[in-house]
Amino acid sequence: MRFQTMRRAFCFSLVVCVAAIHWGAESEASDSSADAKGEAKTKAATDDRLTGAWGMVAMEIDGKTHNLAKGAGLQFEKSGVASESRDDLKELPEETYPRVTRYLAKQNQKPKQLSVFCRRVGSVAEEEREYANNYIYEVIDDVLLSAMIANSEKSFPERFEAPDRDSDGMHFVYVYFRSLDAKSLRDRSSAEKPVETKDRKVSDSKTLKLDTAPWEKHKDEELLGRWKLIASREKGEFAKKKRVEDLDLSAGGSLKVIERDAGTGLSDQVFGPETTADAHFQLGPTGDSRVIEMSSHNPSIYRIVDDVLVMCESGNADKAPTSFTSTKDNGQTLRVYIRPYVKKDQDAEG
């Protein structure tokens, strides 16, 4: 009897030990699974291309160019933390100017969506302390485009555009250039992929010679019309000039380069006085980033996102760029244009 009792006790202990080991393994696996899910969730809610510091270089509101706060910019971390920069930030009371704290990116949406969260302080309820500004965004190498509609019931805009104010609310389009300080350069991948086209790789060409085929072969209707220059970076330096050059492209390859006053923003929206020079252009084969040769510029690549045109001009007269970047070393020039808003008759009457 004593032997059977000891045997039962031993078996029970063995079962308990096995169960404990099994539970521990399951617990550890569960913790690991939770960590993996947490990392996956963070990864899904961020975008590596956003990581780093971005300086704001242009802001369009309701079809008008506005002045920028000095030093305005954003910083995104891989962890989902975000912060805002501007030279006078420390002087702005947190009670009246909420601080940026984190972000949520949804890359699987079309267009991509970005929620930037701000934190209020002071006499507000806890559930009202945090709120989000909702943008659509696109990253093109060293260029970040974002757009939002303020005071609107729409969560996110549908297009990158800044028409005159309507019932939807105020339309904003922002342009940022990636910061070129040492940290940003370390974080950014140094690998620059060549521009893929159907016929060839631009990076393989020592001398760029586009097909002289008629417009109908390589036409791009989206490119036609006038484009207003709103931001540029030359050899890594933000270029702010008194006179700037807009582009006006027509079917068949006709191009007008329109030099005008840059303006000071806000109410100064007059294009003139303008000086127009005639030129011509031709396009390379279709691709994610198309090559354009203009008789007035070095070979360039461009990409259109709704009403925004991003163009990068080579520092070499014989070869197109392979990325939308501008550094002292590559000698390239980044330019961002927007379709100018033309007032409607009813707007003019009002």
TORKOL-4160 file (C-alpha; in steps of 0.2 Angstrom, whole numbers, padded with zeros to 4 digits, m for minus):
350
<pt num="1" X="0000" Y="0000" Z="0000"/>
<pt num="2" X="0014" Y="0012" Z="0005"/>
<pt num="3" X="0023" Y="0008" Z="m0012"/>
<pt num="4" X="0007" Y="0012" Z="m0022"/>
<pt num="5" X="0005" Y="0028" Z="m0013"/>
<pt num="6" X="0023" Y="0033" Z="m0016"/>
<pt num="7" X="0021" Y="0028" Z="m0035"/>
<pt num="8" X="0005" Y="0038" Z="m0037"/>
<pt num="9" X="0014" Y="0053" Z="m0029"/>
<pt num="10" X="0028" Y="0051" Z="m0040"/>
<pt num="11" X="0017" Y="0050" Z="m0056"/>
<pt num="12" X="0007" Y="0065" Z="m0050"/>
<pt num="13" X="0024" Y="0075" Z="m0048"/>
<pt num="14" X="0030" Y="0070" Z="m0065"/>
<pt num="15" X="0014" Y="0075" Z="m0073"/>
<pt num="16" X="0015" Y="0092" Z="m0064"/>
<pt num="17" X="0033" Y="0094" Z="m0069"/>
<pt num="18" X="0029" Y="0090" Z="m0087"/>
<pt num="19" X="0014" Y="0101" Z="m0087"/>
<pt num="20" X="0024" Y="0115" Z="m0080"/>
<pt num="21" X="0038" Y="0113" Z="m0093"/>
<pt num="22" X="0024" Y="0113" Z="m0107"/>
<pt num="23" X="0016" Y="0128" Z="m0099"/>
<pt num="24" X="0033" Y="0137" Z="m0098"/>
<pt num="25" X="0037" Y="0133" Z="m0116"/>
<pt num="26" X="0019" Y="0138" Z="m0122"/>
<pt num="27" X="0021" Y="0154" Z="m0111"/>
<pt num="28" X="0038" Y="0158" Z="m0119"/>
<pt num="29" X="0032" Y="0154" Z="m0136"/>
<pt num="30" X="0017" Y="0165" Z="m0133"/>
<pt num="31" X="0028" Y="0179" Z="m0127"/>
<pt num="32" X="0039" Y="0177" Z="m0143"/>
<pt num="33" X="0023" Y="0177" Z="m0153"/>
<pt num="34" X="0017" Y="0193" Z="m0145"/>
<pt num="35" X="0034" Y="0201" Z="m0148"/>
<pt num="36" X="0034" Y="0196" Z="m0166"/>
<pt num="37" X="0016" Y="0202" Z="m0168"/>
<pt num="38" X="0021" Y="0218" Z="m0160"/>
<pt num="39" X="0036" Y="0221" Z="m0171"/>
<pt num="40" X="0025" Y="0216" Z="m0186"/>
<pt num="41" X="0012" Y="0228" Z="m0181"/>
<pt num="42" X="0025" Y="0242" Z="m0179"/>
<pt num="43" X="0032" Y="0238" Z="m0196"/>
<pt num="44" X="0015" Y="0238" Z="m0204"/>
<pt num="45" X="0011" Y="0255" Z="m0196"/>
<pt num="46" X="0028" Y="0263" Z="m0202"/>
<pt num="47" X="0037" Y="0266" Z="m0218"/>
<pt num="48" X="0056" Y="0265" Z="m0219"/>
<pt num="49" X="0057" Y="0277" Z="m0233"/>
<pt num="50" X="0050" Y="0290" Z="m0221"/>
<pt num="51" X="0063" Y="0287" Z="m0208"/>
<pt num="52" X="0075" Y="0302" Z="m0204"/>
<pt num="53" X="0073" Y="0321" Z="m0204"/>
<pt num="54" X="0064" Y="0331" Z="m0218"/>
<pt num="55" X="0064" Y="0350" Z="m0220"/>
<pt num="56" X="0049" Y="0358" Z="m0227"/>
<pt num="57" X="0053" Y="0368" Z="m0243"/>
<pt num="58" X="0035" Y="0373" Z="m0250"/>
<pt num="59" X="0017" Y="0374" Z="m0244"/>
<pt num="60" X="0002" Y="0377" Z="m0255"/>
<pt num="61" X="m0014" Y="0382" Z="m0248"/>
<pt num="62" X="m0030" Y="0384" Z="m0258"/>
<pt num="63" X="m0020" Y="0387" Z="m0274"/>
<pt num="64" X="m0008" Y="0400" Z="m0266"/>
<pt num="65" X="0010" Y="0399" Z="m0261"/>
<pt num="66" X="0012" Y="0403" Z="m0242"/>
<pt num="67" X="0027" Y="0407" Z="m0232"/>
<pt num="68" X="0036" Y="0394" Z="m0221"/>
<pt num="69" X="0040" Y="0395" Z="m0203"/>
<pt num="70" X="0059" Y="0396" Z="m0202"/>
<pt num="71" X="0067" Y="0379" Z="m0199"/>
<pt num="72" X="0050" Y="0370" Z="m0201"/>
<pt num="73" X="0052" Y="0351" Z="m0203"/>
<pt num="74" X="0047" Y="0333" Z="m0197"/>
<pt num="75" X="0057" Y="0319" Z="m0190"/>
<pt num="76" X="0051" Y="0301" Z="m0191"/>
<pt num="77" X="0058" Y="0286" Z="m0182"/>
<pt num="78" X="0057" Y="0268" Z="m0186"/>
<pt num="79" X="0048" Y="0265" Z="m0170"/>
<pt num="80" X="0033" Y="0276" Z="m0175"/>
<pt num="81" X="0039" Y="0291" Z="m0165"/>
<pt num="82" X="0038" Y="0308" Z="m0173"/>
<pt num="83" X="0043" Y="0325" Z="m0169"/>
<pt num="84" X="0041" Y="0343" Z="m0177"/>
<pt num="85" X="0055" Y="0355" Z="m0179"/>
<pt num="86" X="0055" Y="0374" Z="m0181"/>
<pt num="87" X="0066" Y="0388" Z="m0175"/>
<pt num="88" X="0053" Y="0396" Z="m0164"/>
<pt num="89" X="0045" Y="0380" Z="m0157"/>
<pt num="90" X="0052" Y="0382" Z="m0139"/>
<pt num="91" X="0044" Y="0399" Z="m0139"/>
<pt num="92" X="0026" Y="0393" Z="m0143"/>
<pt num="93" X="0016" Y="0388" Z="m0128"/>
<pt num="94" X="0011" Y="0369" Z="m0128"/>
<pt num="95" X="m0007" Y="0375" Z="m0122"/>
<pt num="96" X="m0010" Y="0384" Z="m0139"/>
<pt num="97" X="0002" Y="0374" Z="m0150"/>
<pt num="98" X="0001" Y="0355" Z="m0148"/>
<pt num="99" X="0017" Y="0345" Z="m0150"/>
<pt num="100" X="0019" Y="0331" Z="m0163"/>
<pt num="101" X="0022" Y="0314" Z="m0154"/>
<pt num="102" X="0019" Y="0299" Z="m0166"/>
<pt num="103" X="0014" Y="0294" Z="m0183"/>
<pt num="104" X="0004" Y="0280" Z="m0192"/>
<pt num="105" X="0008" Y="0275" Z="m0210"/>
<pt num="106" X="m0003" Y="0265" Z="m0221"/>
<pt num="107" X="0007" Y="0260" Z="m0237"/>
<pt num="108" X="m0006" Y="0248" Z="m0243"/>
<pt num="109" X="m0018" Y="0262" Z="m0246"/>
<pt num="110" X="m0020" Y="0271" Z="m0263"/>
<pt num="111" X="m0014" Y="0284" Z="m0261"/>
<pt num="112" X="m0004" Y="0280" Z="m0246"/>
<pt num="113" X="m0010" Y="0287" Z="m0229"/>
<pt num="114" X="m0001" Y="0296" Z="m0215"/>
<pt num="115" X="m0008" Y="0301" Z="m0198"/>
<pt num="116" X="0002" Y="0312" Z="m0188"/>
<pt num="117" X="m0003" Y="0313" Z="m0170"/>
<pt num="118" X="m0002" Y="0328" Z="m0159"/>
<pt num="119" X="m0004" Y="0330" Z="m0140"/>
<pt num="120" X="m0013" Y="0344" Z="m0131"/>
<pt num="121" X="m0010" Y="0350" Z="m0114"/>
<pt num="122" X="m0019" Y="0361" Z="m0102"/>
<pt num="123" X="m0038" Y="0360" Z="m0097"/>
<pt num="124" X="m0044" Y="0347" Z="m0109"/>
<pt num="125" X="m0052" Y="0330" Z="m0106"/>
<pt num="126" X="m0040" Y="0315" Z="m0107"/>
<pt num="127" X="m0049" Y="0308" Z="m0121"/>
<pt num="128" X="m0047" Y="0324" Z="m0131"/>
<pt num="129" X="m0028" Y="0327" Z="m0128"/>
<pt num="130" X="m0023" Y="0317" Z="m0143"/>
<pt num="131" X="m0029" Y="0321" Z="m0161"/>
<pt num="132" X="m0023" Y="0316" Z="m0178"/>
<pt num="133" X="m0019" Y="0326" Z="m0194"/>
<pt num="134" X="m0023" Y="0315" Z="m0209"/>
<pt num="135" X="m0013" Y="0316" Z="m0225"/>
<pt num="136" X="m0009" Y="0306" Z="m0240"/>
<pt num="137" X="0009" Y="0305" Z="m0244"/>
<pt num="138" X="0022" Y="0299" Z="m0257"/>
<pt num="139" X="0041" Y="0297" Z="m0255"/>
<pt num="140" X="0051" Y="0299" Z="m0271"/>
<pt num="141" X="0069" Y="0296" Z="m0265"/>
<pt num="142" X="0074" Y="0313" Z="m0257"/>
<pt num="143" X="0057" Y="0321" Z="m0259"/>
<pt num="144" X="0042" Y="0319" Z="m0248"/>
<pt num="145" X="0025" Y="0325" Z="m0254"/>
<pt num="146" X="0010" Y="0326" Z="m0242"/>
<pt num="147" X="m0008" Y="0333" Z="m0244"/>
<pt num="148" X="m0022" Y="0336" Z="m0232"/>
<pt num="149" X="m0039" Y="0345" Z="m0231"/>
<pt num="150" X="m0042" Y="0355" Z="m0215"/>
<pt num="151" X="m0058" Y="0357" Z="m0206"/>
<pt num="152" X="m0066" Y="0343" Z="m0217"/>
<pt num="153" X="m0076" Y="0328" Z="m0213"/>
<pt num="154" X="m0066" Y="0319" Z="m0225"/>
<pt num="155" X="m0052" Y="0309" Z="m0216"/>
<pt num="156" X="m0040" Y="0309" Z="m0230"/>
<pt num="157" X="m0039" Y="0319" Z="m0247"/>
<pt num="158" X="m0040" Y="0309" Z="m0263"/>
<pt num="159" X="m0027" Y="0318" Z="m0273"/>
<pt num="160" X="m0012" Y="0329" Z="m0272"/>
<pt num="161" X="m0019" Y="0346" Z="m0277"/>
<pt num="162" X="m0022" Y="0363" Z="m0269"/>
<pt num="163" X="m0037" Y="0371" Z="m0278"/>
<pt num="164" X="m0046" Y="0386" Z="m0272"/>
<pt num="165" X="m0056" Y="0384" Z="m0256"/>
<pt num="166" X="m0072" Y="0375" Z="m0258"/>
<pt num="167" X="m0085" Y="0366" Z="m0247"/>
<pt num="168" X="m0072" Y="0352" Z="m0243"/>
<pt num="169" X="m0061" Y="0364" Z="m0232"/>
<pt num="170" X="m0044" Y="0371" Z="m0235"/>
<pt num="171" X="m0033" Y="0361" Z="m0246"/>
<pt num="172" X="m0014" Y="0359" Z="m0242"/>
<pt num="173" X="0000" Y="0352" Z="m0251"/>
<pt num="174" X="0017" Y="0351" Z="m0243"/>
<pt num="175" X="0034" Y="0347" Z="m0250"/>
<pt num="176" X="0049" Y="0341" Z="m0240"/>
<pt num="177" X="0067" Y="0338" Z="m0245"/>
<pt num="178" X="0077" Y="0324" Z="m0235"/>
<pt num="179" X="0089" Y="0332" Z="m0223"/>
<pt num="180" X="0107" Y="0330" Z="m0229"/>
<pt num="181" X="0115" Y="0330" Z="m0212"/>
<pt num="182" X="0127" Y="0316" Z="m0207"/>
<pt num="183" X="0114" Y="0306" Z="m0198"/>
<pt num="184" X="0102" Y="0307" Z="m0212"/>
<pt num="185" X="0116" Y="0301" Z="m0225"/>
<pt num="186" X="0120" Y="0287" Z="m0213"/>
<pt num="187" X="0102" Y="0281" Z="m0212"/>
<pt num="188" X="0099" Y="0282" Z="m0230"/>
<pt num="189" X="0103" Y="0268" Z="m0241"/>
<pt num="190" X="0118" Y="0272" Z="m0253"/>
<pt num="191" X="0112" Y="0260" Z="m0266"/>
<pt num="192" X="0103" Y="0270" Z="m0280"/>
<pt num="193" X="0094" Y="0259" Z="m0292"/>
<pt num="194" X="0095" Y="0263" Z="m0311"/>
<pt num="195" X="0080" Y="0269" Z="m0320"/>
<pt num="196" X="0071" Y="0255" Z="m0328"/>
<pt num="197" X="0064" Y="0258" Z="m0345"/>
<pt num="198" X="0056" Y="0245" Z="m0358"/>
<pt num="199" X="0071" Y="0248" Z="m0370"/>
<pt num="200" X="0086" Y="0250" Z="m0359"/>
<pt num="201" X="0094" Y="0256" Z="m0342"/>
<pt num="202" X="0098" Y="0274" Z="m0342"/>
<pt num="203" X="0113" Y="0270" Z="m0330"/>
<pt num="204" X="0121" Y="0259" Z="m0344"/>
<pt num="205" X="0122" Y="0273" Z="m0356"/>
<pt num="206" X="0137" Y="0283" Z="m0357"/>
<pt num="207" X="0129" Y="0296" Z="m0369"/>
<pt num="208" X="0111" Y="0298" Z="m0368"/>
<pt num="209" X="0102" Y="0298" Z="m0385"/>
<pt num="210" X="0084" Y="0298" Z="m0385"/>
<pt num="211" X="0074" Y="0290" Z="m0399"/>
<pt num="212" X="0069" Y="0304" Z="m0411"/>
<pt num="213" X="0052" Y="0296" Z="m0414"/>
<pt num="214" X="0037" Y="0307" Z="m0416"/>
<pt num="215" X="0027" Y="0313" Z="m0401"/>
<pt num="216" X="0014" Y="0299" Z="m0403"/>
<pt num="217" X="0026" Y="0285" Z="m0399"/>
<pt num="218" X="0032" Y="0292" Z="m0382"/>
<pt num="219" X="0018" Y="0305" Z="m0378"/>
<pt num="220" X="0013" Y="0309" Z="m0360"/>
<pt num="221" X="m0003" Y="0319" Z="m0359"/>
<pt num="222" X="m0001" Y="0321" Z="m0340"/>
<pt num="223" X="0014" Y="0331" Z="m0343"/>
<pt num="224" X="0006" Y="0345" Z="m0354"/>
<pt num="225" X="0002" Y="0362" Z="m0348"/>
<pt num="226" X="0010" Y="0375" Z="m0336"/>
<pt num="227" X="0019" Y="0370" Z="m0321"/>
<pt num="228" X="0023" Y="0382" Z="m0307"/>
<pt num="229" X="0040" Y="0379" Z="m0299"/>
<pt num="230" X="0038" Y="0379" Z="m0280"/>
<pt num="231" X="0054" Y="0371" Z="m0273"/>
<pt num="232" X="0072" Y="0367" Z="m0279"/>
<pt num="233" X="0088" Y="0360" Z="m0272"/>
<pt num="234" X="0104" Y="0363" Z="m0282"/>
<pt num="235" X="0120" Y="0352" Z="m0278"/>
<pt num="236" X="0112" Y="0348" Z="m0261"/>
<pt num="237" X="0108" Y="0366" Z="m0257"/>
<pt num="238" X="0091" Y="0373" Z="m0255"/>
<pt num="239" X="0089" Y="0386" Z="m0269"/>
<pt num="240" X="0079" Y="0401" Z="m0266"/>
<pt num="241" X="0079" Y="0414" Z="m0280"/>
<pt num="242" X="0071" Y="0430" Z="m0284"/>
<pt num="243" X="0067" Y="0424" Z="m0302"/>
<pt num="244" X="0062" Y="0406" Z="m0305"/>
<pt num="245" X="0058" Y="0397" Z="m0321"/>
<pt num="246" X="0041" Y="0388" Z="m0324"/>
<pt num="247" X="0038" Y="0376" Z="m0338"/>
<pt num="248" X="0024" Y="0376" Z="m0351"/>
<pt num="249" X="0024" Y="0360" Z="m0362"/>
<pt num="250" X="0014" Y="0357" Z="m0377"/>
<pt num="251" X="0010" Y="0341" Z="m0388"/>
<pt num="252" X="0023" Y="0338" Z="m0401"/>
<pt num="253" X="0037" Y="0343" Z="m0390"/>
<pt num="254" X="0035" Y="0362" Z="m0389"/>
<pt num="255" X="0042" Y="0370" Z="m0373"/>
<pt num="256" X="0041" Y="0387" Z="m0366"/>
<pt num="257" X="0053" Y="0392" Z="m0351"/>
<pt num="258" X="0044" Y="0406" Z="m0342"/>
<pt num="259" X="0055" Y="0416" Z="m0330"/>
<pt num="260" X="0045" Y="0426" Z="m0317"/>
<pt num="261" X="0047" Y="0434" Z="m0300"/>
<pt num="262" X="0047" Y="0420" Z="m0286"/>
<pt num="263" X="0035" Y="0431" Z="m0275"/>
<pt num="264" X="0034" Y="0431" Z="m0257"/>
<pt num="265" X="0020" Y="0420" Z="m0253"/>
<pt num="266" X="0002" Y="0423" Z="m0246"/>
<pt num="267" X="m0007" Y="0437" Z="m0257"/>
<pt num="268" X="0008" Y="0439" Z="m0269"/>
<pt num="269" X="0002" Y="0427" Z="m0283"/>
<pt num="270" X="0005" Y="0437" Z="m0298"/>
<pt num="271" X="0016" Y="0428" Z="m0311"/>
<pt num="272" X="0023" Y="0443" Z="m0320"/>
<pt num="273" X="0033" Y="0451" Z="m0326"/>
<pt num="274" X="0037" Y="0436" Z="m0336"/>
<pt num="275" X="0051" Y="0432" Z="m0349"/>
<pt num="276" X="0047" Y="0418" Z="m0361"/>
<pt num="277" X="0060" Y="0408" Z="m0370"/>
<pt num="278" X="0055" Y="0395" Z="m0383"/>
<pt num="279" X="0063" Y="0378" Z="m0382"/>
<pt num="280" X="0059" Y="0360" Z="m0386"/>
<pt num="281" X="0058" Y="0343" Z="m0377"/>
<pt num="282" X="0057" Y="0324" Z="m0381"/>
<pt num="283" X="0053" Y="0310" Z="m0370"/>
<pt num="284" X="0061" Y="0293" Z="m0367"/>
<pt num="285" X="0051" Y="0276" Z="m0366"/>
<pt num="286" X="0038" Y="0274" Z="m0352"/>
<pt num="287" X="0043" Y="0269" Z="m0335"/>
<pt num="288" X="0041" Y="0273" Z="m0317"/>
<pt num="289" X="0053" Y="0288" Z="m0319"/>
<pt num="290" X="0053" Y="0294" Z="m0337"/>
<pt num="291" X="0068" Y="0303" Z="m0345"/>
<pt num="292" X="0065" Y="0320" Z="m0353"/>
<pt num="293" X="0077" Y="0330" Z="m0363"/>
<pt num="294" X="0074" Y="0348" Z="m0364"/>
<pt num="295" X="0085" Y="0359" Z="m0375"/>
<pt num="296" X="0086" Y="0372" Z="m0361"/>
<pt num="297" X="0091" Y="0359" Z="m0348"/>
<pt num="298" X="0103" Y="0344" Z="m0345"/>
<pt num="299" X="0095" Y="0327" Z="m0347"/>
<pt num="300" X="0082" Y="0324" Z="m0333"/>
<pt num="301" X="0070" Y="0311" Z="m0325"/>
<pt num="302" X="0052" Y="0316" Z="m0319"/>
<pt num="303" X="0038" Y="0308" Z="m0310"/>
<pt num="304" X="0020" Y="0315" Z="m0309"/>
<pt num="305" X="0009" Y="0313" Z="m0294"/>
<pt num="306" X="m0008" Y="0320" Z="m0298"/>
<pt num="307" X="m0005" Y="0339" Z="m0299"/>
<pt num="308" X="0013" Y="0338" Z="m0293"/>
<pt num="309" X="0028" Y="0336" Z="m0305"/>
<pt num="310" X="0045" Y="0330" Z="m0297"/>
<pt num="311" X="0060" Y="0332" Z="m0309"/>
<pt num="312" X="0078" Y="0329" Z="m0307"/>
<pt num="313" X="0091" Y="0337" Z="m0319"/>
<pt num="314" X="0108" Y="0329" Z="m0321"/>
<pt num="315" X="0124" Y="0338" Z="m0318"/>
<pt num="316" X="0131" Y="0329" Z="m0333"/>
<pt num="317" X="0125" Y="0335" Z="m0351"/>
<pt num="318" X="0127" Y="0317" Z="m0358"/>
<pt num="319" X="0118" Y="0306" Z="m0345"/>
<pt num="320" X="0102" Y="0306" Z="m0336"/>
<pt num="321" X="0101" Y="0304" Z="m0317"/>
<pt num="322" X="0097" Y="0288" Z="m0309"/>
<pt num="323" X="0088" Y="0294" Z="m0293"/>
<pt num="324" X="0078" Y="0309" Z="m0287"/>
<pt num="325" X="0093" Y="0316" Z="m0276"/>
<pt num="326" X="0103" Y="0331" Z="m0276"/>
<pt num="327" X="0120" Y="0332" Z="m0267"/>
<pt num="328" X="0136" Y="0341" Z="m0269"/>
<pt num="329" X="0144" Y="0325" Z="m0276"/>
<pt num="330" X="0132" Y="0321" Z="m0289"/>
<pt num="331" X="0129" Y="0339" Z="m0294"/>
<pt num="332" X="0110" Y="0336" Z="m0298"/>
<pt num="333" X="0096" Y="0348" Z="m0296"/>
<pt num="334" X="0079" Y="0343" Z="m0289"/>
<pt num="335" X="0064" Y="0353" Z="m0294"/>
<pt num="336" X="0046" Y="0352" Z="m0288"/>
<pt num="337" X="0032" Y="0360" Z="m0298"/>
<pt num="338" X="0013" Y="0361" Z="m0295"/>
<pt num="339" X="m0001" Y="0365" Z="m0308"/>
<pt num="340" X="m0006" Y="0383" Z="m0305"/>
<pt num="341" X="m0024" Y="0386" Z="m0300"/>
<pt num="342" X="m0034" Y="0396" Z="m0312"/>
<pt num="343" X="m0048" Y="0405" Z="m0305"/>
<pt num="344" X="m0065" Y="0401" Z="m0312"/>
<pt num="345" X="m0077" Y="0415" Z="m0318"/>
<pt num="346" X="m0088" Y="0413" Z="m0303"/>
<pt num="347" X="m0073" Y="0415" Z="m0291"/>
<pt num="348" X="m0068" Y="0431" Z="m0300"/>
<pt num="349" X="m0085" Y="0438" Z="m0298"/>
<pt num="350" X="m0085" Y="0434" Z="m0280"/>
